[in-house]
Amino acid sequence: MTPVPVRELRNHTRQVIDRVNAGETIVITVGGRPAIELRAIESRRATFDRAVFAERVLGHQADPGLTAELADLAPGTTDDLPL
């Protein structure tokens, strides 16, 4: 972790952000003492393919008894119900 005085952050904000985005973790100091830590936010994929989706979802299905209970409460389909 690289210490950077708050004055340098104020005067060279873009350069400090570029360093962080390049993977560097920076500790901002105030009066020579560590105050905050800057590090890049991990990016997350907005989409993923069908196989990954199935792998993530199939392992977390609802209680199997829930399907039977829902069928008892609303037999058949609900396609005929008004919106």
Buried (B, 14 or more C-beta within 10 A) or exposed (E): EEEBBEEBBEEEEEEBBEBBEEEBEBBBBEEEEEEEEBEEEEEEEEEEEEEEEEEEEEEEEEEEEEEEEEEEEEEEEEEEEEE
